[in-house]
Amino acid sequence: MNESNTPDDVVSCDKGKITFFYEHTRNQIQHEDNLINQRVVWLLQVNGFLFAAYAFTLVAQSNTSCKATTGFTLLVVFSRFILSFVGIILSFMLKRGISAAEKSIDELVKSWDELPPDHKKNCPQICGGGGWGNIRKDGAFPSVLIPLALGLAWILILLSQILLIIK
């Protein structure tokens, strides 16, 4: 390897090795992109379940026949805290996983971009966007924002539960 992340034999301009390097780099980028997609879908599905469970606790507590017991009220409040903590922890854990995959894609694109332009002239863009600014980063923005937004939503729910207890 030279001082960059690009193998020396690819830098030497062997067309077969450049094609091989392109295909493997592109496959790895697709793999990381699929990991991001899977993590975002999983996060949305789990949060859908958590929000539904939270809504169920609101409905259960508003049911007049259940209001009389202190034990039930404590169980509902405790459940809301647990749901909030799980939502916060999952959101930020998956945010880290998504960020790691984004960083991996950045490194792969960087290793491809370090090749001289004449080596890459017969290959398509390694990662979409061409020369149009930072399209890849703009396209990845939702996958970074969704975990943050969900984590913030759970933090606000947790804070609202704490304020209700303090009252």
Backbone torsions as a table, in degrees:
resi	resn	phi	psi	omega
1	MET	NA	143.3	174.7
2	ASN	-85.2	-166.8	-176.7
3	GLU	-71.8	-14.0	174.1
4	SER	-93.6	-173.9	179.6
5	ASN	-87.4	3.8	-176.2
6	THR	-93.2	128.7	179.3
7	PRO	-58.2	144.7	-177.6
8	ASP	-59.6	-39.3	-176.9
9	ASP	-68.9	-23.3	175.5
10	VAL	-75.5	-38.1	179.4
11	VAL	-64.7	-25.9	-177.2
12	SER	-72.2	-3.9	172.6
13	CYS	79.1	28.8	171.7
14	ASP	-77.2	114.7	-173.4
15	LYS	-56.8	-41.0	179.2
16	GLY	-64.1	-40.2	180.0
17	LYS	-71.3	-34.1	177.6
18	ILE	-65.9	-43.9	178.2
19	THR	-62.5	-43.4	178.1
20	PHE	-60.9	-46.1	179.2
21	PHE	-62.4	-42.7	178.4
22	TYR	-59.5	-50.6	-176.1
23	GLU	-62.4	-43.1	-179.6
24	HIS	-71.2	-37.4	177.0
25	THR	-65.5	-44.4	179.4
26	ARG	-63.2	-41.6	178.1
27	ASN	-62.4	-40.1	179.5
28	GLN	-67.3	-38.7	176.6
29	ILE	-62.5	-43.9	177.9
30	GLN	-62.5	-39.2	178.1
31	HIS	-62.3	-46.6	179.3
32	GLU	-64.3	-38.2	178.0
33	ASP	-64.4	-40.0	176.7
34	ASN	-64.7	-37.7	176.7
35	LEU	-62.1	-41.9	177.8
36	ILE	-61.1	-47.3	-179.8
37	ASN	-59.5	-46.6	-179.8
38	GLN	-61.9	-41.0	-179.8
39	ARG	-66.6	-40.3	179.0
40	VAL	-67.3	-44.3	179.5
41	VAL	-62.3	-45.1	179.5
42	TRP	-61.6	-43.3	179.1
43	LEU	-60.6	-43.9	179.7
44	LEU	-65.7	-40.7	179.5
45	GLN	-65.0	-47.0	-179.5
46	VAL	-64.9	-40.4	178.6
47	ASN	-67.2	-33.9	174.1
48	GLY	-59.3	-44.3	177.1
49	PHE	-63.6	-45.0	-178.7
50	LEU	-63.9	-42.3	178.2
51	PHE	-66.3	-37.6	176.9
52	ALA	-64.5	-42.4	178.0
53	ALA	-64.0	-39.1	177.9
54	TYR	-63.5	-44.4	178.3
55	ALA	-61.9	-37.4	177.8
56	PHE	-61.3	-39.6	178.8
57	THR	-66.7	-33.6	177.2
58	LEU	-66.3	-43.9	179.7
59	VAL	-66.9	-42.4	-179.3
60	ALA	-63.1	-38.9	-179.2
61	GLN	-72.0	-31.3	-179.8
62	SER	-78.4	-13.5	177.1
63	ASN	-65.9	120.6	-173.7
64	THR	-63.7	-30.6	-178.1
65	SER	-72.0	-20.4	-178.7
66	CYS	-95.9	-12.5	-174.3
67	LYS	-67.8	-25.0	-172.0
68	ALA	-66.5	-30.7	-174.6
69	THR	-91.0	130.3	178.4
70	THR	-68.9	-36.7	179.8
71	GLY	-61.1	-40.2	179.4
72	PHE	-66.5	-42.3	179.5
73	THR	-61.7	-42.5	178.1
74	LEU	-63.7	-39.6	178.4
75	LEU	-62.6	-42.3	179.8
76	VAL	-64.9	-46.2	180.0
77	VAL	-62.8	-45.7	178.4
78	PHE	-60.4	-41.2	179.0
79	SER	-61.4	-39.6	179.0
80	ARG	-65.5	-39.5	176.4
81	PHE	-63.2	-45.1	179.8
82	ILE	-62.5	-45.8	179.0
83	LEU	-59.9	-41.2	179.4
84	SER	-64.4	-45.8	179.5
85	PHE	-62.6	-43.0	179.1
86	VAL	-62.9	-43.0	178.5
87	GLY	-61.8	-42.7	179.9
88	ILE	-65.7	-49.4	-177.2
89	ILE	-62.3	-46.4	-179.9
90	LEU	-63.4	-42.1	-178.9
91	SER	-59.8	-45.3	-176.5
92	PHE	-79.1	-30.0	174.6
93	MET	-65.5	-44.9	-180.0
94	LEU	-71.2	-28.9	174.0
95	LYS	-60.2	-40.4	178.3
96	ARG	-64.7	-42.5	178.9
97	GLY	-64.6	-40.4	178.0
98	ILE	-66.0	-42.6	178.7
99	SER	-63.5	-37.3	178.1
100	ALA	-64.1	-42.0	178.3
101	ALA	-66.2	-39.2	176.7
102	GLU	-62.1	-41.9	179.1
103	LYS	-64.1	-39.9	178.2
104	SER	-62.3	-42.9	177.3
105	ILE	-62.5	-42.9	178.4
106	ASP	-57.9	-43.3	-179.8
107	GLU	-66.4	-39.3	178.3
108	LEU	-64.9	-43.9	178.3
109	VAL	-63.8	-40.6	179.3
110	LYS	-61.4	-43.6	180.0
111	SER	-64.3	-33.9	177.2
112	TRP	-72.0	-41.9	-177.9
113	ASP	-66.4	-21.7	179.6
114	GLU	-73.2	-14.1	176.0
115	LEU	-69.0	146.8	175.8
116	PRO	-61.2	144.3	-176.9
117	PRO	-55.5	-36.2	-178.3
118	ASP	-68.3	-20.9	176.1
119	HIS	-73.6	-29.0	-173.0
120	LYS	-99.4	1.5	-169.8
121	LYS	-63.4	-24.3	-179.3
122	ASN	-98.8	7.6	-179.3
123	CYS	-113.0	144.2	174.2
124	PRO	-70.3	171.9	177.1
125	GLN	-54.2	138.5	-179.4
126	ILE	-70.4	-31.9	-179.4
127	CYS	-144.3	129.5	-172.3
128	GLY	-40.6	160.7	176.0
129	GLY	115.4	-22.3	179.7
130	GLY	54.0	-134.8	-178.5
131	GLY	-101.0	22.0	-174.2
132	TRP	-92.3	64.6	176.4
133	GLY	66.8	-130.9	-173.6
134	ASN	-117.7	54.0	-175.6
135	ILE	-60.9	-39.3	-178.9
136	ARG	-61.3	-43.6	179.3
137	LYS	-66.1	-40.7	178.1
138	ASP	-64.3	-38.3	178.2
139	GLY	-69.2	-28.1	179.9
140	ALA	-83.7	-9.7	-175.6
141	PHE	-56.2	-45.0	179.4
142	PRO	-59.9	-37.0	-179.2
143	SER	-67.9	-21.4	176.3
144	VAL	-89.3	-35.7	-175.8
145	LEU	-76.2	-36.0	-176.2
146	ILE	-58.1	-50.3	178.9
147	PRO	-62.7	-36.0	178.9
148	LEU	-66.1	-43.2	-179.8
149	ALA	-64.5	-42.4	179.3
150	LEU	-67.8	-41.1	176.7
151	GLY	-60.6	-42.7	178.1
152	LEU	-64.1	-40.4	178.4
153	ALA	-60.3	-43.8	179.4
154	TRP	-68.3	-34.4	176.2
155	ILE	-63.7	-43.0	178.5
156	LEU	-64.7	-39.2	176.8
157	ILE	-63.2	-44.0	179.0
158	LEU	-61.7	-44.7	178.6
159	LEU	-62.6	-38.7	178.6
160	SER	-65.1	-36.2	177.1
161	GLN	-67.1	-39.6	178.0
162	ILE	-64.6	-41.9	178.6
163	LEU	-64.6	-35.1	177.2
164	LEU	-66.5	-36.2	179.6
165	ILE	-71.5	-39.7	-178.4
166	ILE	-64.8	-36.2	-177.4
167	LYS	-56.0	NA	NA
